[in-house]
């Protein structure tokens, strides 16, 4: 899978709420949703959970919010 630079920046934030991820990236929420949809499509999966599992199996790391169960 080849990701654009913007998608590569969004990858670690896929597990974050969209509003928080967009703010962290300095982009609009709709821009983050666009990158997220492209990542899901490029992984060939049907949803975000499957995309994250696929990417994690390939060695990608994801950020977690502190203080959340």
HUMOBEL-V172027 format. One record per residue. N is the residue number from 1. RES is the residue in one small letter. PHI is phi in whole degrees, 0 to 359 (* if undefined). Layout:
N | RES | PHI
N | RES | PHI
This chain:
1 | x | *
2 | x | 245
3 | x | 247
4 | x | 292
5 | x | 304
6 | x | 295
7 | x | 293
8 | x | 296
9 | x | 290
10 | x | 282
11 | x | 311
12 | x | 293
13 | x | 259
14 | x | 300
15 | x | 272
16 | x | 270
17 | x | 303
18 | x | 304
19 | x | 297
20 | x | 291
21 | x | 299
22 | x | 299
23 | x | 298
24 | x | 299
25 | x | 275
26 | x | 75
27 | x | 233
28 | x | 289
29 | x | 297
30 | x | 292
31 | x | 294
32 | x | 297
33 | x | 300
34 | x | 298
35 | x | 296
36 | x | 298
37 | x | 298
38 | x | 295
39 | x | 296
40 | x | 300
41 | x | 299
42 | x | 292
43 | x | 281
44 | x | 74
45 | x | 254
46 | x | 268
47 | x | 204
48 | x | 296
49 | x | 301
50 | x | 293
51 | x | 296
52 | x | 297
53 | x | 298
54 | x | 297
55 | x | 293
56 | x | 297
57 | x | 295
58 | x | 269
59 | x | 101
60 | x | 285
61 | x | 252
62 | x | 231
63 | x | 277
64 | x | 242
65 | x | 284
66 | x | 282
67 | x | 81
68 | x | 246
69 | x | 277
